[in-house]
Amino acid sequence: MNLDFQKKSYHKRFPKDGIIRCIFFCEFHHTAGPIISCQVPENYISKELFDSISVYIITKPELQRSTITVTLENYKVLGFPIRIDNKNYKRNAFHFNLCFVCDSDARTVQYEHVVTKFSEYLMAMEIESRFLSTGNSNQKLAPILRQVLDDLNTKGECALTEGPIATHLKVCQIRSDPIPVLDHQVPVFIKQLPSHQSDLTTQQVTPYIDGFNHIARIAALSTVDNNLVKACVQNLAYYGVVALVPLFQYGNVYCSTPKLRTLAHDLELQKRCLNYVCRSHRQPPNLRDVFRMFSAMSRGTTIRDLCSRYNMANLRINERKLVQFGVLEGLITRIQKYPIFVGEPSDLEKSFTGSCSVDEICCATGVTAHQLEDRLERDNNVVLLCK
């Protein structure tokens, strides 16, 4: 299976963690009050802006040695205020805060432990040699802040070896809770499975993950307990190895999304699309035909209708791959059908509550989608919700 397009396209659909726009070091000066002693890039945070938030940056004792996030209209400032008590300092204490600045809508939780560790490293340097409070702190700190800013943004880690003290900073990805996995969902590989992450259950399950088998079918084919298959796929989805897409059936209805217009001008997307949806790599389809297929997907039009209207084989398009690419890339979205029974229900009709989709009912009852939809169309007591 070609995973190149999936690895790139799937992750484009989800917001990335915000990069660090600026790092600044501020302190409480015994006469001038809170000031920024050093920042990279220079003048990124203006004096006026800093003065307006300094009370939250150089804080009272109750908030010291705690991660603090201040969100403004254009910026999000993350810091870890520290106070070092020593009678050799003016006012018997040295207050400072090392802050990361990101975009206001960026995700910054992954930087919290980095800010904490970096601040404690500077605190150790100060206790060891008065690194921060003597001499020109801007001249000494600027190269360090620039190195941390560049390395964390490009490599996600940075090694600091200033003086006798060394430390290693690393941005660790903070993942959300695992998504629930349902019987009718279909796992699709979006990147190669690392060999060291393959336990016995995973080895039994992964051969049947082909982008079209749903969870219940994978459990039956692999002879692995259904709950174990769900746990395995949930783990693979958590680590970004697979994505979950709706079950493909010719009676399915899809709608194109506004993102489809990017296919008209994104050359990389076009190349990946044609490579993925072709029936043969020796004869890729025409981009115009592929775009026309996506554009023709609308409410009330099934994949079966499209296959009848257009000869996909003559167009050199694999309709199953076409749908899979479109869903993963966000070019199309599935319109689910939810039956509601308004009369006296039988055993099967008890599931027609409007909360279960046709896919879910088929997986739970063993009735094929074609049989179920045929029955729904003939029954005047059934109302279909499509959404």
Buried (B, 14 or more C-beta within 10 A) or exposed (E): EEBEBBBBBBBEEEEEBBEBBBBBBBBBBEEEEBBBBBBBEEEBBEEEBBEEBBEBBBBEEEEBBEBBBBBEEEBBBBBBBBBBEEEEBEEEBBBBBBBBBBBEEBBBEBBBBBBBBBBBBBBBBBBEBBBBBEEEBBEBBBEBBBBBBEBBEEEBEBEBEBEEBEBEBBBEEEEEEEEEBBBBBBBBBBBEBEEEEEEEBBEBBBEBBEBBBBBBBBBEBBEBEEEBBBBBBBBBBBBBBBBBBBBBBBBBBBBBBEBBEBBEEEEEBBBBBBBBBBBEEEEBBEBEBBBBBBEBBBEEBBBBBBBEEBEBEEBBBBBBBBBBBBBBBBBBBBBBBBBBBEEEBEEBBEBBEEEBBBBBBBBBEEBEBEEBBEBBEEBEEBBBEEE
